C-alpha cells in the first residue's frame, strides 16, 4: 500500500496494531500520530491494549486517562493490563472507579482471573460470588484457581455447583475438572466415578485435551485397560505427557514388562519418563533395577538430567539394599549436578544412611537441616530404633516436642521399638503410658518389649486388657518371645491364632517348628512341615548379600554358584580353624532337623551370612568395614561366630537382618546379645 502511495484509513490500524508485537506496535503508534488518527476510539483502544499487553503499562494508563468517551472495553483493557503487570492495587482501584452499570461479565471475570492467578482465592471467590451474571469463562477462571492451588475438593464442589446452576461446561472446564480428579484418584474414588458419569452425557470425549486429561485420570485410577484404549486412539498425536502417564501407571501396577516396553518405544524421553521407571522399580522392591536404570540415565541421556525426584528414588533404592558405597556415589552425582534438596530430599538421605548402617551420617544430615518436619524426626527415630539406640530415640522425641512438632503414631512406634531393641522396659512403659489413645500397633510394640524381657505373663495380661481385637502383629510378637524363651505352650497358642489370620505366612510355621526343635519334639516338627506342604506354604529362602564395586553379591546357604566359591570355602575353612582355637563351639540348636551331630555342624557352618562375610574378607581392603544384609533374622550361631570373627580379623562387621542392625567389633555386638 505504501509503495503504491495508497493512504490507509483509520480502520486499518487497529488490525495492524493487534497483529503486531511491541516494536511494530510502537511504530504504528507513531504512524497514527502523524496521520492524526489518534482521536479515533478504536485506534486508541488498540494502542492502549498494545501497551497493556507488552508494556510499559503506564503509557496505557496515560491514554486511558486522556479518554473522555471511555466504553466498557477501555475499562476492561486497562484492568487486565494492570493484572498482567502485577499491579493488583491499581486493577482493584480502576474496577471501583468504574460505575456498577458499566461493568460487564468480562470485567468481573478479569478480576476473578487476576486474584485466582495470584493465589488469593478468598478474594477471587468474593468477586465470583458477587457477579450479576457468569459466563463459562468465569466459572473456568475460578475452577482453574482452585485446581492450580492444589485444592481439588473445592474444584469438584464448585463444578457440581456449576452443573446445579444450569451452566454448561465447555472442553476447558472438563480438562480442569478431570485433572483435579487425578489428584483424588486414591483418596476418593467415588468422586472420580461421578465425574466420569457426567462426562458420558456430553460430547467432549473426542476433544484432544479432554482425551489426554482423561487418559491421565484413568492411569492414576489404575484403570489400565481404559487408559490404554485412549492412548492407542491418540495414534501419532501422543505426546510425552501421555507416554509418561502410561509408563507410570504400569510401573505402579508392578507390570514392568509393559512399562519398560513403552519406555523403550518412546520417541523422545524426558526426565519425567526416567523418573517414572526409576521410582516404579524402587517402590516395587526392584532396587537393583532402579539403580541400574539410573546409571543408564546419567551415562546415555544428554537432555534428561536427574532432579530431586530422581535422587529420592535412588536414595530409597540404595537404602533398601543397604548399599552404602552406591549411596555415597549417588550423593556425589547429586552434588555434580547441583541438585538442591527440599525437606523431602533430605529425609530420603536420612533414610538411606540409616538403612545402610551409617546412623552417624544420618544424624549429621538431620543436624545440618535448616528446617525439619515430622517425617525428618520419624525417619531418624526409626533409624535409631533399628540400631538399638533406645535412649537416643527417647531424647530425639523430647527435642521434637521442644521444636513444636507433636509426635504421631509413627513416632511412638519408632520410640517403643527403640526401647524394645535396647531392653529399656521401664522407659518404654513410660512412653506407652504417655500415649493418649494407643492403637493396636503400639500394643504390639509393648508385647514385643515385654516378650523380649521374658515378662510373658505380663504380655498375656496386656493382650487380655486391650480395648481392641489383637491383630497378627500382636500374636507375631508373642510367638517370637515364645521362641526366644522356649515356651512351647505359649508358642502353640500364638501360632494357632496366626495360622487363622495369615495361613500362608511361612515365618509363623518356621518359628513354631523352631520351638518344637528346641524342645527336641521332632515328631511335632515333622507335623508342622507336613502342614506347610498340605497348605502349599513355601518357606522363605534365607539369603545374604554384600556390596562390592557397585555390584550386589548374593548368597544362600551352601551356595556354590558364585564365581569365587572355591576361594570363599577355603577361607571359610581357615576361619573355622581359627574359631575353634579361640574356643568356639557350634550352636547346633540352630538346626531344626533331627540329623547326626556332624551333619548339624556342617549345616550351620555354611549359612549365607558366613559365606557373605568370607567373600567380603577376600575382596575388601584390610581394616575396612564389612556390611552384610540378610532378609531373615540372624541365627544365634552366626551371631556368636561373627563376634569372634570381628576380633580375629580386626574388622568392624555390620549385619542388617530383617529385625535390626548388629554392629560387631572386637568380639562384641552392639545389641549386647539382646535381640
FIMI-766371 format. One record per residue (C-alpha): residue in three letters; x, y, z. Coordinates in steps of 0.001 Angstrom, whole numbers, padded with zeros to 6 digits, always signed. Each point is the difference from the previous one (the first is absolute). Example, Ala and Ser with C-alpha at 12.3 -4.5 7.8 and 13.67 -1.06 7.14 Angstrom:
REM FIMI-766371
Ala+012300-004500+007800
Ser+001370+003440-000660
This chain:
REM FIMI-766371
Unk+000000+000000+000000
Unk+002743+002426+000953
Unk+002080-000839-003105
Unk-003032+000757-002158
Unk-000592+003237+001935
Unk-003390-001167+001273
Unk-000816+001715+003289
Unk-001571-002400+002560
Unk-003022+001258+001938
Unk-000475-000219+003782
Unk-001885-003330-000154
Unk+003139-001869-001119
Unk+002192+000905+002990
Unk-001862-001848+002769
Unk+000496-003179-002072
Unk+003709+000705-000601
Unk+000692+000934+003627
Unk-001703-003141+001351
Unk+001946-002183-002446
Unk+003344+001626+000790
Unk+002369-000596+002928
Unk+001301+002752+002255
Unk+002615+001499-002387
Unk-002326+000150-003027
Unk-002890+001101+002199
Unk+001964+003057+001121
Unk+000873+000695-003662
Unk-003702+000003-000907
Unk-000659+002267+002988
Unk+002363+002547-001575
Unk-001842-000426-003329
Unk-003408+000846+001454
Unk+001459+002988+001827
Unk+001342+001390-003305
Unk-003203-000804-001859
Unk-002227+001482+002708
Unk-001954-003202+000668
Unk+000500-000026+003782
Unk-003419+001511+000734
Unk-001585-003079-001576
Unk-001327-002074+002905
Unk+000855-003381-001514
Unk+003540+001116-000782
Unk+000544+001239+003552
Unk-001418-003182+001442
Unk+002371-002104-002132
Unk+003039+002082+001038
Unk-001010-000164+003655
Unk-000449-003771-000283
Unk+003470-000285-001558
Unk+001658+001829+002917
Unk-002143-001892+002536
Unk+001193-003278-001507
Unk+003661+000751-000743
Unk+000722+002961+002310
Unk+000761+002490+001239
Unk-003398-000042+001621
Unk+000228+003661+001059
Unk-000313+001035-003698
Unk-003224-002003-000192
Unk-001211+001818+003123
Unk+000928+003369-001546
Unk-002132-000694-003070
Unk-002797-001261+002245
Unk+000030+003182+002100
Unk-000101+002146-003166
Unk-003180-001708-001179
Unk-003166+001954+000627
Unk-002289-002532-001650
Unk+001099-003245+001633
Unk-002054-003088-000628
Unk+000013-003320+001878
Unk+002645-001438-002358
Unk+002427+002799+000998
Unk-000553-000665+003706
Unk+000504-003735-000509
Unk+003232+000521-001959
Unk+001640+002136+002690
Unk-001147-002311+002833
Unk+001408-003073-001762
Unk+003204+001965-000719
Unk+000581+000709+003678
Unk-000644-003662+000872
Unk+002487-001086-002627
Unk+002710+002229+001424
Unk-000687-001011+003596
Unk-001662+003164+001232
Unk-002908-001443+001969
Unk-000580+003302+001827
Unk-000388+002026-003223
Unk-002234-002664-001590
Unk-002255+000072+003055
Unk+000042+003824+000014
Unk-001092+000243-003654
Unk-002729-002608+000583
Unk-001505+002089+002814
Unk+000307+003233-002052
Unk-002202-001664-002581
Unk-003738+000463+000426
Unk-001940-003105+000998
Unk-002142+000258-003106
Unk+003091+000151-002221
Unk+001473-003290+001204
Unk-000742-003013-002160
Unk+000737-003705+000368
Unk+003492+000511-001500
Unk+000826+002623+002642
Unk-000993-002283+002846
Unk+001730-002994-001575
Unk+003215+002013-000373
Unk-000014+000699+003746
Unk-000757-003621+000877
Unk+002778-001217-002321
Unk+002499+002506+001394
Unk-000553-000926+003640
Unk-000136-003718-000812
Unk+003342+000113-001822
Unk+001575+001864+002907
Unk-001256-002826+002309
Unk-002291+002369+001912
Unk-002907-002413-000276
Unk-002026+001564+002808
Unk-000230+003357-001820
Unk-000430-001703-003370
Unk-002972-001927+001394
Unk-001456+003210+001469
Unk+000002+001629-003457
Unk-001312-003198-001555
Unk-002910-000253+002470
Unk-000925+003663-000560
Unk-000160-000278-003801
Unk-003444+001010-001347
Unk+000422-002584-002756
Unk+002646-002574-000839
Unk+001297-001453-003221
Unk+001738-003358-000405
Unk+003274+001980-000056
Unk-000817+001348+003483
Unk-000615-003490+001339
Unk+003197-001262-001628
Unk+002043+002836+001534
Unk-001158-000913+003523
Unk+000285-003753-000595
Unk+003520+000438-001374
Unk+000972+002072+003041
Unk-001002-002797+002371
Unk+001593-002690-002175
Unk+003350+001796-000373
Unk+000114+000720+003735
Unk-000244-003698+000830
Unk-003601+000039+001232
Unk-001653-002790-002012
Unk-002897-000401+002462
Unk-001003+003663-000445
Unk+000348-000386-003770
Unk-002460-002907+000005
Unk-002397+001785+002375
Unk-000076+003097-002225
Unk-000428-002163-003096
Unk-003050-001693+001554
Unk-001351+003466+000841
Unk+000523+000951-003656
Unk-002015-003020-001170
Unk-002778+000688+002521
Unk-000147+003633-001175
Unk-000812-001137-003520
Unk+003280+001224-001504
Unk+001456-002201-002729
Unk+003699-000929+000380
Unk+002197+000349-003069
Unk+003060-002042-000923
Unk+002256+002241+002125
Unk-002225-000651+003022
Unk+000296-003736-000498
Unk+003786+000114-000320
Unk+000228+001929+003305
Unk-002428-002304+001810
Unk+001443-003265-001328
Unk+003515+001140+000935
Unk-001221+000779+003527
Unk-001578-003450+000218
Unk+003448-001485-000678
Unk+001118+001410+003363
Unk-002938-001722+001701
Unk+000404-003373-001721
Unk+001363-001722+003123
Unk-001866+001982+002670
Unk-003560+000094-001350
Unk-000785-002414-002872
Unk-003750+000776+000268
Unk+000609+003598-001134
Unk+001906-001266-003017
Unk-002843-002372-000890
Unk-002614+002777+000193
Unk+002066+002309-002226
Unk+000503-002764-002571
Unk-003782-000602-000042
Unk-000596+003713-000659
Unk+002571-000027-002791
Unk-001880-002824-001733
Unk-002985+002381-000421
Unk+001938+002492-002154
Unk+001889-000237-003282
Unk+003426+001283+001055
Unk+001667-003416+000263
Unk+001354+000360-003519
Unk+001748+003302+000801
Unk+003779-000487+000090
Unk+000583+001875+003273
Unk-002930-001702+001726
Unk+001319-003360-001250
Unk+003488+000554+001369
Unk-001376+001146+003380
Unk-002317-003021+000080
Unk+002906-002322-000820
Unk+001980+001413+002930
Unk-003007-000459+002310
Unk-000620-003602-001049
Unk+003713-000766+000329
Unk+000161+001403+003545
Unk-003164-001921+000940
Unk+001697-003196-001149
Unk-002530-000530-002807
Unk+002726-001176-002365
Unk-002328-001415-002643
Unk-001955+003261-000318
Unk+003189+002086+000029
Unk+001669-002198-002623
Unk-003050+000253-002255
Unk+000211+003823+000015
Unk+003775-000162-000414
Unk-000325-002176-003113
Unk-002732+002276-001407
Unk+002353+002988+000145
Unk+002226-001618-002626
Unk+002687+002376-001242
Unk-001384+002752+002251
Unk+001507-001550+003115
Unk+002245+002410+001905
Unk+002486-000527+002810
Unk-002728+000599+002610
Unk-002134-002876-001281
Unk+002981-002335-000349
Unk+001118+000812+003546
Unk-003508-000506+001396
Unk-000162-003507-001463
Unk+003533-000936+001087
Unk-000676+001223+003536
Unk-003328-001870+000176
Unk+001494-003342-001060
Unk+002996+000522+002308
Unk-002280+000707+002980
Unk-001918-003170-000804
Unk+003270-001956+000017
Unk-000313-000945-003697
Unk+003556+000898-000922
Unk+000056-001968-003246
Unk-002631+002317-001539
Unk+001364+003106+001749
Unk+003516-000676-001285
Unk-001299-000820-003492
Unk-001772+003382-000159
Unk+003070+001721+001414
Unk+002235-001571-002665
Unk-002443+000973-002784
Unk-000267+003662+001028
Unk+001120+002220-002883
Unk+001495+002466+002458
Unk+000461-000443+003746
Unk+000143+002781+002554
Unk+000910+000042+003687
Unk-003578-000905+000965
Unk+000235-003137-002170
Unk+003163-001175+001739
Unk-001440+000892+003420
Unk-003176-002001-000684
Unk+002005-003157-000673
Unk+002612+000523+002745
Unk-002592+000791+002693
Unk-002164-002903-001214
Unk+002872-002425+000457
Unk+000972+001516+003376
Unk-003552-000068+001396
Unk-000630-003591-001076
Unk+003077-001531+001596
Unk+002086-000040-003192
Unk+002792+002057+001556
Unk+002800-001416-002158
Unk-001920+000789-003197
Unk-000693+003534+001261
Unk+003723+000634+000507
Unk+000926-001678-003300
Unk-002438+002231-001904
Unk+001276+003075+001852
Unk+003534-000821-001133
Unk-001319-000306-003563
Unk-001749+003357+000333
Unk+003097+001949+001013
Unk+002257-001744-002515
Unk-002195-000017-003110
Unk-002449+002883+000320
Unk+001296+003457-000891
Unk-003327+001822+000147
Unk-001525-001705+003063
Unk+001826+001020+003149
Unk-000793-001514+003399
Unk-001949+002208+002399
Unk-001052-000303+003621
Unk-002779-002476-000845
Unk+002582-002255-001669
Unk+002371+000179+002942
Unk-002704-000747+002588
Unk-000795-003255-001853
Unk+003692-000888-000303
Unk+000682+000726+003690
Unk-002983-002188+000890
Unk+001326-002854-002176
Unk+003486+000263+001538
Unk-001557-000006+003474
Unk-002056-003122-000638
Unk+003105-001770-001281
Unk+002161+001295+002830
Unk+002515+000980-002699
Unk+002019+002788+001613
Unk+002606+000286-002777
Unk-002745+000376-002583
Unk-001708+002508+002286
Unk+003174+002096+000295
Unk+000406-000151-003790
Unk-003603+001231-000369
Unk+000774+002917+002346
Unk+003036+000862-002160
Unk-002254-000021-003071
Unk-002411+002294+001850
Unk+002805+002491+000679
Unk+001422-000224-003528
Unk-003394+000901-001472
Unk-000515+002834+002540
Unk-003354-001414+001062
Unk-001499+001845+002958
Unk-001961-002086+002472
Unk-003219+000921+001749
Unk-000961-001420+003405
Unk-001306-003097-001786
Unk+003377-000533-001690
Unk+001910+000315+003268
Unk-002439-002408+001655
Unk+000775-002566-002710
Unk+003717+000456+000749
Unk-000610-000636+003705
Unk-001907-003147-000945
Unk+002774-001187-002305
Unk+002822+000445+002499
Unk-002084-001556+002796
Unk-000788-003043-002104
Unk+003597-000307-001191
Unk+001235-000344+003568
Unk+001508+003470+000261
Unk-002156+001563+002682
Unk+002799+002529+000620
Unk-000376+001434-003537
Unk-003790-000034+000352
Unk+000318+002037+003206
Unk+002381+002486-001672
Unk-002475+000571-002859
Unk-002788+000528+002540
Unk+002052+002501+002011
Unk+001018+001950-003124
Unk-003606+000481-001159
Unk-001180+003598+000335
Unk-003633-001095+000251
Unk-001324-003355+001182
Unk-003474-001460-000136
Unk-001775-002918+001647
Unk+001386-002439-002590
Unk+003571+001166+000741
Unk-000360-000906+003670
Unk-001869-003249-000653
Unk+002560-001187-002545
Unk+002947+000554+002330
Unk-001855-001482+002989
Unk-000749-003126-002068
Unk+003683-000148-000958
Unk+001064+000270+003626
Unk-002470-002757+000872
Unk+001465-002342-002630
Unk+003470+000625+001457
Unk-001193-000651+003570
Unk+000563+003590+001178
Unk-002965+000168+002359
Unk+001080+002900+002211
Unk+000915+002120-003024
Unk-003458-000699-001468
Unk-001693+001226+003179
Unk+002188+003130+000073
Unk-000818+000762-003627
Unk-003727-000193+000714
Unk+000489+002500+002845
Unk+001869+002346-002361
Unk-002763-000433-002516
Unk-002543+001284+002522
Unk+002290+002923+000910
Unk+000056+000951-003686
Unk-003794+000172-000012
Unk-000600-003214-001968
Unk-002489-002379+001594
Unk+000829-003721-000192
Unk-002409-002129-002028
Unk-000696-003754+000089
Unk+003111-000685-002145
Unk+002180+001908+002475
Unk-001221-002088+002903
Unk+000448-003253-001937
Unk+003600+001040-000724
Unk+000791+000919+003603
Unk-001663-003126+001429
Unk+001914-002166-002483
Unk+003238+001747+001015
Unk-000729-000757+003654
Unk-000824-003607-000857
Unk+003253-000550-001899
Unk+002033+001632+002762
Unk-001699-001865+002846
Unk-001322+003238+001527
Unk-003191-001475+001441
Unk-000656+002623+002684
Unk+000610+002908-002378
Unk-002157-001660-002672
Unk-002876-000447+002433
Unk+000125+003719+000846
Unk-000128+000916-003694
Unk-002940-002381-000541
Unk-001889+001500+002949
Unk+000528+003505-001435
Unk-001926-000863-003177
Unk-003527+001408+000321
Unk-001703-002649-002143
Unk+002421-002828-000859
Unk-000940-002034-003068
Unk+000512-003699-000660
Unk+003532+000522-001391
Unk+001080+001749+003198
Unk-001291-002999+001956
Unk+001982-002287-002334
Unk+003170+001930+000857
Unk-000689-000442+003707
Unk-000683-003745-000395
Unk+003316-000281-001851
Unk+001793+001963+002730
Unk-001458-002081+002829
Unk+000627-003211-001926
Unk+003669+000747-000623
Unk+000422+000815+003685
Unk-001518-003382+000931
Unk-003118+001595+001514
Unk-002313-002360-001860
Unk-002745-000091+002630
Unk-000133+003807-000030
Unk-000157-000113-003793
Unk-003004-002347+000127
Unk-001669+002209+002601
Unk+000463+003038-002242
Unk-001491-001876-002972
Unk-003093-000907+002038
Unk-000428+003658+001093
Unk+000185+001439-003528
Unk-003077+002057-000999
Unk+000223-001337-003564
Unk+000429-003381-001664
Unk+003656-001114-000187
Unk+001371-000210-003544
Unk+002768-002133-001506
Unk+002696+002387+001312
Unk-001044-000730+003583
Unk+000110-003763-000385
Unk+003138+000220-002139
Unk+001799+001770+002865
Unk-001294-002605+002445
Unk+001147-002888-002222
Unk+003455+001538-000344
Unk+000259+000411+003783
Unk-001072-003614+000495
Unk+002757-001055-002395
Unk+002652+002072+001816
Unk-000974-001333+003416
Unk-000942-003526-001187
Unk-003595+000186+001266
Unk-001708-002776-001981
Unk-003615+000451+001199
Unk+000076+003746-000560
Unk+001513-000543-003428
Unk-002759-002435-000926
Unk-002646+002507+001143
Unk+001479+002857-002038
Unk+000593-002215-003052
Unk-003593-001285+000033
Unk-001280+003593-000157
Unk+002451+000914-002779
Unk-000834-003050-002151
Unk-003592+001311-000157
Unk+000748+003626-000931
Unk+003012-000569-002292
Unk+000048-003679-000994
Unk+002612+000478-002727
Unk+002644+001824+002058
Unk+002845-002523+000121
Unk+001784+001876+002811
Unk-002648-001044+002529
Unk+000373-003693-000853
Unk+003797+000246+000179
Unk-000083+001668+003439
Unk-002317-002689+001376
Unk+002240-002662-001536
Unk+003005+001625+001686
Unk-001775-000072+003370
Unk-000722-003712-000383
Unk+003574-000691-001192
Unk+001444+001807+003037
Unk-002094-002297+002195
Unk+001107-003058-001962
Unk-003566-000691-001171
Unk+000963-001195-003471
Unk-003348-001644-000785
Unk-001699+003366+000544
Unk+002630+001621-002229
Unk-000934-002471-002747
Unk-003709+000756+000517
Unk+000628+003714-000519
Unk+001859-000632-003245
Unk-002702-002435-001157
Unk-002616+002701+000623
Unk+002059+002441-002042
Unk+000136-002458-002890
Unk-003749-000609+000131
Unk-000699+003742+000134
Unk+002529+000531-002825
Unk+001915+002476+002158
Unk+003520+000579-001275
Unk+002733+000770+002532
Unk+001709+003296-000737
Unk+003551-000640-001177
Unk+002577+001652+002237
Unk+002573+002001-001919
Unk+002713+002518+000767
Unk+001692+002596-002163
Unk+003112+002158-000129
Unk+000730+003053-002128
Unk+003298+000108-001880
Unk+001004+002525-002684
Unk-003576+001084-000599
Unk-001291-003562-000388
Unk-002116-002073+002406
Unk+001273-003547+000648
Unk-002657-002395+001358
Unk+000442-003254+001896
Unk-002316-002743+001281
Unk+000831-002815+002413
Unk+002571-002344-001533
Unk+000268+002241-003064
Unk+002611-001074-002562
Unk-001256+002044-002954
Unk+002255+002996+000595
Unk+002987+000346-002334
Unk+002331+000056+003018
Unk-001628-002867+001886
Unk+003215-002032+000272
Unk+001848+002929+001586
Unk-002945+000728+002301
Unk-000173-003561+001342
Unk+003781-000180+000478
Unk-000098+003169+002049
Unk-003041-001269+001910
Unk+001902-003172+000945
Unk+002931+002077+001276
Unk-002361+002227+001986
Unk-001590-003062+001621
Unk+003443-001246+001096
Unk+000777+003382+001574
Unk-003382+000078+001744
Unk+000524-003436+001562
Unk+003409+001067+001303
Unk-001771+002872+001763
Unk-002433-002418+001638
Unk-002926+000395-002400
Unk-002597-002794+000227
Unk-002706-000336-002649
Unk-003512+000787+001266
Unk-001773-003048-001439
Unk-003354+001096+001360
Unk-000205+002172-003121
Unk-000626-003167-002064
Unk-003692-000822-000103
Unk+000327-003547-001316
Unk+000648-003278+001817
Unk+003330-000930-001639
Unk+003419-001144+001152
Unk+002066+002473+002070
Unk+002707+000199-002667
Unk-002570+000833-002671
Unk-001512+002667+002267
Unk+003403+001645+000363
Unk+000496-000053-003773
Unk-003443+001532-000652
Unk+000560+002869+002447
Unk+003498+000657-001327
Unk-001138+000930-003516
Unk-002732+002525+000836
Unk-000317+002828-002529
Unk+001355+002757+002282
Unk+003211-001966+000613
Unk+000536-000380-003753
Unk-000700+003708-000547
Unk+002500+001010+002685
Unk+002707-002284-001430
Unk-000533+001518-003447
Unk+000303+003479+001514
Unk+003224-001012+001782
Unk+001394-001155-003365
Unk-000793+003130-002035
Unk+000051+002912+002468
Unk+002944+002019+001263
Unk+001615-001071+003272
Unk-001602+001840+002912
Unk-003029+001236-001992
Unk-003565-000387+001296
Unk-001930-003033-001266
Unk-003727+000532-000575
Unk-002321-002978-000442
Unk-003734-000069-000584
Unk-002300-002908+000775
Unk-003672-000431-000831
Unk-000772-002046+003140
Unk+001027+000091+003653
Unk+003635-000898+000735
Unk+000346-003354+001775
Unk+001660-000330+003469
Unk+002966-001977-001373
Unk+000783+002548-002701
Unk-000362+002773+002581
Unk+002488-001700+002325
Unk+002484-000860-002743
Unk-000082+003473-001610
Unk+000863+001552+003363
Unk+003140-002129+000098
Unk+000807+000637-003690
Unk-000104+003765+000623
Unk+002658-000455+002697
Unk+002179-002463-001924
Unk-000020+001998-003240
Unk+000039+003381+001764
Unk-002956+001116-002065
Unk-003186+001865+000712
Unk-002825-002119-001431
Unk-003485+001488-000325
Unk-002830-002447-000665
Unk-003500+001239-000793
Unk-002593-002743+000423
Unk-003757+000414-000374
Unk-000270+001139+003609
Unk+002886+002344+000805
Unk+003678+000840-000479
Unk+002781-001955+001706
Unk+003301+001864+000172
Unk+002750-002514+000837
Unk+003347+001323+001183
Unk+002855-001498+002055
Unk-002064-003030+000993
Unk-003095+001932+001086
Unk-003335+000893-001618
Unk-001884+003278+000329
Unk-003164-001940+000901
Unk+001746-001268+003148
Unk-001396-003447-000854
Unk-003496+001382+000463
Unk-001933-000353-003238
